[in-house]
Amino acid sequence: MSKVNSEERARMMRALGAEVMRVDQLADAVPAQVSQGDLELVDREAQRIEAERDAFRADQFYRDGN
């Protein structure tokens, strides 16, 4: 998740058993606003971790059931 997302959201996810990784914003991003570029950074990092650990990724934005 982007470091711009709230700590409350991260705590909620941890309480449900998730390991939460916070990804820095783009250097030219507007502070405190998650941009499309920020989401792309998060997606790339999630793909890297998924491949490295052979992990499950919920990937809520790209699941047909959501």
C-alpha positions in Angstrom: 0.0 0.0 0.0 1.1 3.6 -0.6 2.6 5.4 2.4 0.0 8.0 1.7 -2.8 5.6 2.7 -3.9 6.1 6.3 -2.2 4.2 9.2 -5.7 3.3 10.3 -6.2 1.3 7.1 -2.9 -0.4 7.5 -3.8 -1.4 11.1 -7.1 -2.8 10.0 -5.4 -4.9 7.4 -2.8 -6.2 9.9 -5.6 -7.0 12.3 -7.1 -9.2 9.6 -3.8 -11.0 9.2 -2.2 -9.2 6.3 1.5 -8.3 6.2 1.4 -4.6 5.1 4.3 -3.1 3.1 4.2 0.7 2.7 5.6 2.0 -0.6 7.0 5.6 -1.0 5.2 8.1 -3.2 6.6 9.2 -6.5 9.2 12.0 -6.1 7.0 14.4 -8.1 3.6 13.4 -6.5 1.3 15.7 -4.7 1.8 15.1 -1.0 -1.0 13.3 0.8 -2.7 12.3 -2.5 -2.4 8.8 -4.0 -1.8 9.2 -7.7 -2.1 6.7 -10.5 1.7 6.7 -10.6 1.8 5.8 -6.9 -0.7 2.9 -7.5 1.6 1.7 -10.3 4.6 1.7 -7.9 2.6 -0.3 -5.4 1.5 -2.7 -8.1 5.1 -3.3 -9.2 6.3 -3.9 -5.6 3.4 -6.3 -5.0 4.2 -8.2 -8.1 7.9 -8.4 -7.1 7.0 -9.7 -3.6 4.4 -12.2 -5.0 7.0 -13.7 -7.3 9.8 -13.6 -4.8 7.8 -15.4 -2.1 5.4 -17.4 -4.3 2.8 -15.6 -2.2 -1.0 -15.1 -2.5 -2.1 -11.6 -3.6 -5.7 -10.6 -3.1 -5.3 -7.9 -5.9 -8.7 -6.4 -5.2 -8.7 -4.0 -8.2 -8.3 -6.7 -10.8 -10.6 -9.5 -9.5 -13.8 -10.0 -11.4 -15.6 -10.8 -8.1 -15.1 -7.4 -6.7 
